[in-house]
Amino acid sequence: MEIYIWAALAGALLQGFSFAMSRQLLVYSDNRFQIAFYSMVVTVMLAMFALPFLDIRGLGPAPLYIAGFSVSVAFSQIMLMEAMKRADASFVVPMLGLKIFGVALLSSIFWQETYSSLVYVAALGTLVSLYFLNDGKLSAAPQAMVFVLLAATGFAGNDMFLMSMIRSGYNLGEVTIYSLLGPLLILGPMAMLQSRGALNLNWRYSRALLLYGAFQIASIFALIWAFELSRKVTLIAIVQNSRSVFALLAVWIFARVGFSGVEILRGSQYRSRLIGAVIMMASLALAVIAK
């Protein structure tokens, strides 16, 4: 199996842990804008430790792609928060998996990135598995559906701009740093306005943010490396969906080490997640074999 597949799986594993930690942060604050802001700040601060080892050459050949990515991330996050206000996560999270088909369409148009039909069947399989892994619901208010579709479109845009930066000649370090700094500059002021300058920080909240940031920056490095090695945005997006399976592992570990606010599963939920995990693994195997 190619190195970029292993890199994408490593990124998905780490992203699963950061996803589980993002839910943990809701124990300390119910202000999602504030959480998003603090999460970005901590991740950027941790990324700064890697600067001496990165080759940053300035804004590079295509600053418009950096701007586009930053706006796309800000847009997708805002739409996601609006969707979460109007519908349960069991509807929103699985529906975000629709971004794969947006990525597949756009990458085929701009870069002629196409696959056999089995790969697209595998993409559909990962979407189905997300419903089992997240107690998925198929109905919600029309407003929620609109915001979810807009969020999925934004997340598809994130991947497309990221790959555009790589194809334009930006290296791993540059893509990582710019993909963190740009959205922070847009969402930061909005978050401060939302929280009215209140910090609401304590030691436990800060520790959770640091742990989230560590998982997040490691996952970003791994996933951008996978994009850089493969130049295949659709396939990496499919593999990335496996983070929902790894998030289950993270929740189990967090519960064992005594984290508060960890999701408690019941019998039917265990069965649902087992089905989802099996479908996800089978879909990923199909995508890798059929690529």
For each residue, the residues with C-beta under 8 A, 3 or more apart:
1: 5 6 288
2: 5 6 229 230
3: 6 7 229
4: 7 8 225 226 229 230 232 236
5: 1 2 8 9 226 239 288
6: 1 2 3 9 10
7: 3 4 10 11 222 223 225 226 229
8: 4 5 11 12 222 223 226 230 235 236 239 240
9: 5 6 12 13 239 242
10: 6 7 13 14 222
11: 7 8 14 15 219 220 221 222 223 225 226 240
12: 8 9 15 16 219 223 239 240 241 242 243 246
13: 9 10 16 17 219 243 246
14: 10 11 17 18 215 216 218 219 222
15: 11 12 18 19 215 216 219 223 240 243 246
16: 12 13 19 20 242 243 244 245 246 247 248 249 250
17: 13 14 20 21 215 219 246 247 250
18: 14 15 21 22 212 215 216 219
19: 15 16 22 23 243 244 247 250
20: 16 17 23 24 247 250 251 254
21: 17 18 24 25 208 211 212 215 250
22: 18 19 25 26 35 39 212
23: 19 20 26 261 263
24: 20 21 27 208 212 254 259 261 262
25: 21 22 28 29 35 38 39 205 208 209 212
26: 22 23 29 30 35 261
27: 24 208 260 261
28: 25 200 202 204 205 208
29: 25 26 34 35 200 205
30: 26
31: 34 35 194 195 200
32: 35 36 81 84
33: 36 37 81 187 190 191 194 195
34: 29 31 37 38 191 194 195 200
35: 22 25 26 29 31 32 38 39
36: 32 33 39 40 77 81 187 191
37: 33 34 40 41 184 187 188 190 191 192 195
38: 25 34 35 41 42 191 201 209
39: 22 25 35 36 42 43 209 212 213 216
40: 36 37 43 44 180 183 184 187 188
41: 37 38 44 45 184 188
42: 38 39 45 46 209 210 212 213
43: 39 40 46 47 180 212 213 216 217 220
44: 40 41 47 48 180 181 184
45: 41 42 48 213
46: 42 43 49 210 213 214 217
47: 43 44 50 51 176 177 180 217
48: 44 45 51
49: 46
50: 47 53 54 173 176 217
51: 47 48 54 56 177
52:
53: 50 173
54: 50 51 171 172 173 174 176 177
55: 171 173 174
56: 51 173 174 177
57: 60 171 174
58:
59: 63 66
60: 57 63 66 168 169 170 174
61: 168 169 170
62: 65 66 164 165 168 169 170
63: 59 60 66 67
64: 67 68
65: 62 68 69 161 164 165 168 170
66: 59 60 62 63 69 70 165 178 182
67: 63 64 70 71 182
68: 64 65 71 72 157 161 164
69: 65 66 72 73 158 161 162 165 178 179 182 183
70: 66 67 73 74 182 183 185 186
71: 67 68 74 75 186
72: 68 69 75 76 154 157 158 161
73: 69 70 76 77 154 158 179 182 183 186 187
74: 70 71 77 78 183 186 187 190
75: 71 72 78 79 150 154 157
76: 72 73 79 80 151 153 154 155 157 158
77: 36 73 74 80 81 154 183 187
78: 74 75 81 82 190
79: 75 76 82 83 147 148 150 151 154
80: 76 77 83 84 92 96 147 151 154
81: 32 33 36 77 78 84 85
82: 78 79 85 86 147
83: 79 80 86 87 92 144 147 148 150 151
84: 32 80 81 87 89 92
85: 81 82
86: 82 83 140 141 143 144 147
87: 83 84 91 92 140 141 144 148
88: 91 92 137 140
89: 84 92 93 134
90: 93 94 134 135 136 137
91: 87 88 94 95 136 137 138 139 140 144 148
92: 80 83 84 87 88 89 95 96 140 144 148 151
93: 89 90 96 130 134 136 244
94: 90 91 97 127 130 131 133 134 136
95: 91 92 98 145 148 149 152
96: 80 92 93 99 148 151 152 155
97: 94 100 126 127 130 152 241
98: 95 101 102 127 149 152
99: 96 102 103 152 153 155 156 159 237
100: 97 103 104 123 126 127 156 234 237 238 241
101: 98 104 105 123
102: 98 99 105 106 152 153 156
103: 99 100 106 107 156 159 160 233 234 237
104: 100 101 107 108 120 123 234
105: 101 102 108 109
106: 102 103 109 110 156 160
107: 103 104 110 111 113 160 163 233 234
108: 104 105 111 112 113 114 234
109: 105 106
110: 106 107 160
111: 107 108 163 167 231 233
112: 108
113: 107 108 232 233 234
114: 108
115: 118 119 120 234 235 290 291
116: 119 290 291
117: 120 121
118: 115 121 122 286 287 289 290
119: 115 116 122 123 234 235 238 286 287 290 291
120: 104 115 117 123 124
121: 117 118 124 125 286
122: 118 119 125 126 238 283 284 286 287 290
123: 100 101 104 119 120 126 127 234 238 283 287
124: 120 121 127 128 283
125: 121 122 128 129 279 280 282 283 286
126: 97 100 122 123 129 130 238 241 242 279 280 283 284 287
127: 94 97 98 100 123 124 130 131 241
128: 124 125 131 132 279
129: 125 126 132 133 241 244 276 277 279 280 283
130: 93 94 97 126 127 133 134 136 241 244 276 280
131: 94 127 128 134 136 138 276
132: 128 129 136 272 273 275 276 279
133: 94 129 130 136 244 245 248 272 273 276 277 280
134: 89 90 93 94 130 131 244 276
135: 90 269 272
136: 90 91 93 94 130 131 132 133
137: 88 90 91 140
138: 91 131
139: 91
140: 86 87 88 91 92 137 144 145 148
141: 86 87 144 145
142: 145 146
143: 86 146 147
144: 83 86 87 91 92 140 141 147 148
145: 95 140 141 142 148 149
146: 142 143 149 150
147: 79 80 82 83 86 143 144 150 151
148: 79 83 87 91 92 95 96 140 144 145 151 152
149: 95 98 145 146 152 153
150: 75 79 83 146 147 153 154
151: 76 79 80 83 92 96 147 148 154 155
152: 95 96 97 98 99 102 148 149 155 156
153: 76 99 102 149 150 156 157
154: 72 73 75 76 77 79 80 150 151 157 158
155: 76 96 99 151 152 158 159
156: 99 100 102 103 106 152 153 159 160
157: 68 72 75 76 153 154 160 161
158: 69 72 73 76 154 155 161 162
159: 99 103 155 156 162 163 233 236 237
160: 103 106 107 110 156 157 163 164 233
161: 65 68 69 72 157 158 164 165
162: 69 158 159 165 166 175 179 224 227 233
163: 107 111 159 160 166 167 227 231 233
164: 62 65 68 160 161 167 168
165: 62 65 66 69 161 162 168 170 174 175 178 179
166: 162 163 170 175 224 227 228 231
167: 111 163 164 231
168: 60 61 62 65 164 165
169: 60 61 62
170: 60 61 62 65 165 166 174 175 178
171: 54 55 57 174 175 228
172: 54 175 176 221 224 225 228
173: 50 53 54 55 56 176 177
174: 54 55 56 57 60 165 170 171 177 178
175: 162 165 166 170 171 172 178 179 224 228
176: 47 50 54 172 173 179 180 217 220 221 224
177: 47 51 54 56 173 174 180 181
178: 66 69 165 170 174 175 181 182
179: 69 73 162 165 175 176 182 183 220 224
180: 40 43 44 47 176 177 183 184 217 220
181: 44 177 178 184 185
182: 66 67 69 70 73 178 179 185 186
183: 40 69 70 73 74 77 179 180 186 187
184: 37 40 41 44 180 181 187 188
185: 70 181 182 188
186: 70 71 73 74 182 183 189 190
187: 33 36 37 40 73 74 77 183 184 190 191
188: 37 40 41 184 185 191 192
189: 186 192 193
190: 33 37 74 78 186 187 193 194
191: 33 34 36 37 38 187 188 194 195
192: 37 188 189 195 197
193: 189 190 196
194: 31 33 34 190 191
195: 31 33 34 37 191 192 198 199 200
196: 193
197: 192
198: 195
199: 195
200: 28 29 31 34 195 205
201: 38 205 206
202: 28 205 206
203: 206 207
204: 28 207 208
205: 25 28 29 200 201 202 208 209
206: 201 202 203 209 210
207: 203 204 210 211
208: 21 24 25 27 28 204 205 211 212
209: 25 38 39 42 205 206 212 213
210: 42 46 206 207 213 214
211: 21 207 208 214 215
212: 18 21 22 24 25 39 42 43 208 209 215 216
213: 39 42 43 45 46 209 210 216 217
214: 46 210 211 217 218
215: 14 15 17 18 21 211 212 218 219
216: 14 15 18 39 43 212 213 219 220
217: 43 46 47 50 176 180 213 214 220 221
218: 14 214 215 221 222
219: 11 12 13 14 15 17 18 215 216 222 223
220: 11 43 176 179 180 216 217 223 224
221: 11 172 176 217 218 224 225
222: 7 8 10 11 14 218 219 225 226
223: 7 8 11 12 15 219 220 226 227 236 240
224: 162 166 172 175 176 179 220 221 227 228
225: 4 7 11 172 221 222 228 229
226: 4 5 7 8 11 222 223 229 230 236 239
227: 162 163 166 223 224 230 231 233 236
228: 166 171 172 175 224 225 231
229: 2 3 4 7 225 226
230: 2 4 8 226 227 235 236
231: 111 163 166 167 227 228
232: 4 113 235 236 291
233: 103 107 111 113 159 160 162 163 227 236 237
234: 100 103 104 107 108 113 115 119 123 237 238
235: 8 115 119 230 232 238 239 287 291
236: 4 8 159 223 226 227 230 232 233 239 240
237: 99 100 103 159 233 234 240 241
238: 100 119 122 123 126 234 235 241 283 284 287
239: 5 8 9 12 226 235 236 242 284 287 288
240: 8 11 12 15 223 236 237 243
241: 12 97 100 126 127 129 130 237 238 244 280
242: 9 12 16 126 239 245 246 280 281 284
243: 12 13 15 16 19 240 246 247
244: 16 19 93 129 130 133 134 241 247 248 276 280
245: 16 133 242 248 249 276 277 280 281
246: 12 13 15 16 17 242 243 249 250
247: 16 17 19 20 243 244 250 251
248: 16 133 244 245 251 252 273 277
249: 16 245 246 252 253
250: 16 17 19 20 21 246 247 253 254
251: 20 247 248 254 255 262 263
252: 248 249 255 256
253: 249 250 256 257
254: 20 24 250 251 257 259 262
255: 251 252 258 259 262 264
256: 252 253
257: 253 254
258: 255
259: 24 254 255 262
260: 27
261: 23 24 26 27
262: 24 251 254 255 259
263: 23 251
264: 255
265: 269 270 273
266: 269 270
267: 270 271
268: 271 272
269: 135 265 266 272 273
270: 265 266 267 273 274
271: 267 268 274 275
272: 132 133 135 268 269 275 276
273: 132 133 248 265 269 270 276 277
274: 270 271 277 278
275: 132 271 272 278 279
276: 129 130 131 132 133 134 244 245 272 273 279 280
277: 129 133 245 248 273 274 280 281
278: 274 275 281 282
279: 125 126 128 129 132 275 276 282 283
280: 125 126 129 130 133 241 242 244 245 276 277 283 284
281: 242 245 277 278 284 285
282: 125 278 279 285 286
283: 122 123 124 125 126 129 238 279 280 286 287
284: 122 126 238 239 242 280 281 287 288
285: 281 282 288 289
286: 118 119 121 122 125 282 283 289 290
287: 118 119 122 123 126 235 238 239 283 284 290 291
288: 1 5 239 284 285 291
289: 118 285 286
290: 115 116 118 119 122 286 287
291: 115 116 119 232 235 287 288
